Amino acid sequence: MPKLHRTTPHIGPDCEIVNVSFGGWVEVGKGARLLNVEMQDYSYCDRYADIANTTVGKFANIAAMTRIGPTDHPYQQPAQHHFLYRSSYYWDDVRDDAAFFAQRAGRRATLGADCWIGHGAIVKPEITVGIGAVVAAGAVVTKNVPPFIIVAGCPARPIKMRFDERIAERLLALAWWDWPHETLRARLSDFRTLPIEAFLERYETSAG
Ligand SMILES: CC(C)(COP(=O)(O)OP(=O)(O)OC[C@H]1O[C@@H](n2cnc3c(N)ncnc32)[C@H](O)[C@@H]1OP(=O)(O)O)[C@@H](O)C(=O)NCCC(=O)NCCS
């Protein structure tokens, strides 16, 4: 298992990493492909995750074989094949369609802090998965997911809430994901053992 680092990401073998910024304590699993991605502090993805045009929030948990931000072909045009935009692959006298690639790159997905994307799930471009939300294994997410909601299926639908609304609001106000590294360490055993109400009561009056 890797020992993670405050400044340098841990990147597994055979990854493709293009235009990616990394926060601290970040881990990228074997064979992952990341294109135009911001990986914020403590976020990680497991093996063969494929992430494009996405802001990955702090502490986001991305399982293996997931796809975040799969890009669309121009299905409204007479042909949807990539010769339309990867044209230089096929002819010497034409360039790729820069405007098409720029439009694609602009359709960013956002994964909220401490969300969990289950094995093999797909999250469409421009979708926001809320803070603390769960995307079940194999789900296809086509609509925004509110904070602390669990969604499953294809298309993904809410199946339950992690916590009731009041607890969710209190967690959003507490924003433990903004606590310093040393504070997380000091409070680790409470994260592990305290029931949610007791955890909130203990920390919502004290600053991080
Ligand atoms: C979403 C998840 C966390 C829910 O777990 P849970 O709270 O134990 O949920 P339950 O098993 O009680 O299921 C609740 C309902 O959701 C359905 N459901 C659960 N997971 C589902 C999934 N992946 N796809 C579709 N439906 C799912 C169940 O069939 C059940 O439906 P029902 O009420 O009609 O019977 C879990 O099923 C899951 O997908 N975990 C991801 C695991 C993973 O990918 N790990 C990779 C390593 S990080």
The ligand as an ORCA input file, in Angstrom:
! r2SCAN-3c Opt
* xyz 0 1
  C     -25.293      1.876     -2.929
  C     -24.864      0.947     -1.816
  C     -23.810      1.627     -0.938
  C     -26.110      0.665     -0.986
  O     -25.776     -0.261     -0.020
  P     -26.891     -0.650      1.096
  O     -27.206      0.535      1.935
  O     -26.389     -1.872      1.790
  O     -28.181     -0.924      0.180
  P     -29.138     -2.173      0.123
  O     -28.382     -3.391     -0.282
  O     -29.913     -2.193      1.395
  O     -30.084     -1.782     -1.101
  C     -31.109     -0.826     -1.017
  C     -31.893     -0.883     -2.319
  O     -31.047     -0.379     -3.369
  C     -30.858     -1.375     -4.372
  N     -29.436     -1.301     -4.784
  C     -28.345     -1.362     -3.982
  N     -27.224     -1.258     -4.722
  C     -27.634     -1.126     -5.996
  C     -26.921     -0.985     -7.208
  N     -25.580     -0.954     -7.234
  N     -27.631     -0.854     -8.331
  C     -28.988     -0.896     -8.316
  N     -29.715     -1.028     -7.189
  C     -29.028     -1.141     -6.048
  C     -31.159     -2.699     -3.692
  O     -31.558     -3.665     -4.635
  C     -32.262     -2.290     -2.753
  O     -33.467     -2.184     -3.486
  P     -34.882     -2.614     -2.846
  O     -35.098     -1.659     -1.688
  O     -35.827     -2.417     -3.979
  O     -34.725     -4.020     -2.403
  C     -24.237     -0.377     -2.368
  O     -25.253     -1.239     -2.877
  C     -23.224     -0.132     -3.474
  O     -23.519     -0.057     -4.681
  N     -21.949     -0.016     -3.043
  C     -20.852      0.247     -3.931
  C     -19.759     -0.809     -3.678
  C     -18.578     -0.567     -4.556
  O     -18.699     -0.196     -5.696
  N     -17.398     -0.762     -4.000
  C     -16.193     -0.532     -4.749
  C     -15.065     -0.303     -3.818
  S     -15.041      1.367     -3.263
*
